[in-house]
Amino acid sequence: MEAKSHVSVNDEMPVEIPPIPQSHGIEAFKDIVFGSIAGITGKYIEYPFDTVKVRLQSQPDTLPLRYNGPLDCFRQSIRADGFRGLYRGISAPLFGAAVENSSLFFSYRISQRLLQSMVYSSAEPLPFSGLLISGAISGAFTSLLLTPIELVKCKMQVPVSAAGYKPGPLTTIASVFRHHGVLGFWHGQMGTLIRETGGSAAWFGSYEAVSAFFRKYSPTASSAIPHGTDKPPLPLHQQMLAGAAAGVGYNFFFYPADTIKSRMQTEDVALSGGNRSFWTVGKALWQQQGLKGLYRGCGITVGRAAPSSAFIFSVYEGLRFYVG
């Protein structure tokens, strides 16, 4: 039986504070641990493609471009640094993947409970619109944690200087702090916010929509994310297809925001005349390269996102059902 807390205000009658259900804390712990493991797994799969994506996105405004496309970027990168060079700077992203996915799954579940208690009936599953809102809230919260991590990642993924100096993550962090202070770590926050808010709504929404389609024809299966794990999850191949659809939805629709963010976080401040705003960088890119410039590297990003998200959702749901 749970103990109840009492708080006395000005020596008056104690005010009873209802206890937090223990099950909620356990579920939150599972979301954090299982989401972290799933995120790290997905990051190892996708990271070389992410490095190529950032290098394509961060090319200077002036022509000719350094890379003709993803394959050319792969070829030049491997020739210059070897295959290991494509994993350069992975320490920050591995930490970021753990933070991102644990935060997404944790805040997604919390957002659903808040909407059910404040907007919808707690006795009924959330409608699809409620799941989209929960995904957007989850992404907005996660963006605050991600921007500093992605700033360090992007700065380490761009090609090294002519002198061949390769600063590590601690050197990069120290440099950002020395030149821009604490707030400098949130340079590009607007891009991350737009990408994560809309992208997470698309990520969870795509997964829920495809899972719902499969559940119509698999009445004994149940998705573990929204409503618990009292029934077996979808078969593995269906989970992976739903996860792949989520990865495509997340990356395609809000890709321009990610392109602008990457350019902001990798540009040379001395050459650009100071930290430019999200809208300034976006306007300049649009004027110089149009829609094609905003979607440069999108193909390889969507291509790596499908298997990565498939593994993330499958690992997460598998851990929740078989371990949790």
ChimeraX attribute file (.defattr): number of C-alpha atoms within 10 A of each C-alpha:
attribute: neighborCount
match mode: 1-to-1
recipient: residues
	/A:1	3
	/A:2	9
	/A:3	7
	/A:4	10
	/A:5	11
	/A:6	12
	/A:7	12
	/A:8	10
	/A:9	9
	/A:10	7
	/A:11	7
	/A:12	8
	/A:13	10
	/A:14	12
	/A:15	11
	/A:16	11
	/A:17	10
	/A:18	11
	/A:19	10
	/A:20	10
	/A:21	9
	/A:22	9
	/A:23	9
	/A:24	12
	/A:25	11
	/A:26	12
	/A:27	16
	/A:28	18
	/A:29	14
	/A:30	20
	/A:31	26
	/A:32	21
	/A:33	19
	/A:34	25
	/A:35	29
	/A:36	26
	/A:37	19
	/A:38	25
	/A:39	28
	/A:40	20
	/A:41	19
	/A:42	25
	/A:43	23
	/A:44	15
	/A:45	16
	/A:46	20
	/A:47	20
	/A:48	20
	/A:49	21
	/A:50	21
	/A:51	27
	/A:52	24
	/A:53	24
	/A:54	23
	/A:55	25
	/A:56	26
	/A:57	24
	/A:58	23
	/A:59	19
	/A:60	14
	/A:61	13
	/A:62	9
	/A:63	9
	/A:64	9
	/A:65	11
	/A:66	14
	/A:67	17
	/A:68	10
	/A:69	16
	/A:70	20
	/A:71	12
	/A:72	13
	/A:73	18
	/A:74	21
	/A:75	13
	/A:76	14
	/A:77	20
	/A:78	14
	/A:79	11
	/A:80	12
	/A:81	13
	/A:82	13
	/A:83	14
	/A:84	10
	/A:85	16
	/A:86	19
	/A:87	18
	/A:88	20
	/A:89	22
	/A:90	19
	/A:91	14
	/A:92	19
	/A:93	23
	/A:94	21
	/A:95	16
	/A:96	23
	/A:97	25
	/A:98	23
	/A:99	21
	/A:100	27
	/A:101	26
	/A:102	26
	/A:103	24
	/A:104	29
	/A:105	26
	/A:106	22
	/A:107	23
	/A:108	28
	/A:109	22
	/A:110	18
	/A:111	20
	/A:112	25
	/A:113	17
	/A:114	14
	/A:115	17
	/A:116	17
	/A:117	12
	/A:118	10
	/A:119	11
	/A:120	16
	/A:121	11
	/A:122	14
	/A:123	8
	/A:124	8
	/A:125	14
	/A:126	20
	/A:127	9
	/A:128	13
	/A:129	11
	/A:130	18
	/A:131	24
	/A:132	24
	/A:133	21
	/A:134	27
	/A:135	28
	/A:136	28
	/A:137	22
	/A:138	27
	/A:139	30
	/A:140	22
	/A:141	18
	/A:142	25
	/A:143	24
	/A:144	16
	/A:145	17
	/A:146	24
	/A:147	23
	/A:148	23
	/A:149	23
	/A:150	24
	/A:151	25
	/A:152	23
	/A:153	26
	/A:154	23
	/A:155	23
	/A:156	21
	/A:157	23
	/A:158	20
	/A:159	17
	/A:160	14
	/A:161	8
	/A:162	6
	/A:163	6
	/A:164	8
	/A:165	8
	/A:166	14
	/A:167	14
	/A:168	13
	/A:169	18
	/A:170	11
	/A:171	12
	/A:172	17
	/A:173	18
	/A:174	12
	/A:175	13
	/A:176	19
	/A:177	14
	/A:178	11
	/A:179	9
	/A:180	14
	/A:181	11
	/A:182	12
	/A:183	10
	/A:184	18
	/A:185	20
	/A:186	20
	/A:187	21
	/A:188	25
	/A:189	24
	/A:190	20
	/A:191	26
	/A:192	28
	/A:193	23
	/A:194	21
	/A:195	26
	/A:196	31
	/A:197	26
	/A:198	23
	/A:199	27
	/A:200	30
	/A:201	27
	/A:202	27
	/A:203	27
	/A:204	29
	/A:205	25
	/A:206	22
	/A:207	26
	/A:208	22
	/A:209	17
	/A:210	18
	/A:211	23
	/A:212	18
	/A:213	13
	/A:214	20
	/A:215	17
	/A:216	10
	/A:217	9
	/A:218	13
	/A:219	9
	/A:220	11
	/A:221	18
	/A:222	21
	/A:223	21
	/A:224	18
	/A:225	18
	/A:226	16
	/A:227	13
	/A:228	13
	/A:229	16
	/A:230	11
	/A:231	13
	/A:232	15
	/A:233	24
	/A:234	24
	/A:235	13
	/A:236	16
	/A:237	11
	/A:238	18
	/A:239	25
	/A:240	24
	/A:241	22
	/A:242	28
	/A:243	29
	/A:244	28
	/A:245	26
	/A:246	29
	/A:247	29
	/A:248	22
	/A:249	25
	/A:250	27
	/A:251	26
	/A:252	17
	/A:253	13
	/A:254	21
	/A:255	23
	/A:256	23
	/A:257	21
	/A:258	24
	/A:259	26
	/A:260	28
	/A:261	30
	/A:262	25
	/A:263	26
	/A:264	26
	/A:265	26
	/A:266	21
	/A:267	18
	/A:268	13
	/A:269	12
	/A:270	8
	/A:271	7
	/A:272	10
	/A:273	8
	/A:274	10
	/A:275	18
	/A:276	17
	/A:277	17
	/A:278	18
	/A:279	12
	/A:280	13
	/A:281	16
	/A:282	22
	/A:283	13
	/A:284	13
	/A:285	20
	/A:286	14
	/A:287	10
	/A:288	13
	/A:289	15
	/A:290	13
	/A:291	12
	/A:292	13
	/A:293	21
	/A:294	19
	/A:295	21
	/A:296	23
	/A:297	22
	/A:298	22
	/A:299	15
	/A:300	17
	/A:301	24
	/A:302	21
	/A:303	16
	/A:304	22
	/A:305	28
	/A:306	23
	/A:307	20
	/A:308	26
	/A:309	30
	/A:310	24
	/A:311	24
	/A:312	27
	/A:313	26
	/A:314	24
	/A:315	22
	/A:316	24
	/A:317	25
	/A:318	20
	/A:319	18
	/A:320	21
	/A:321	16
	/A:322	10
	/A:323	9
	/A:324	13
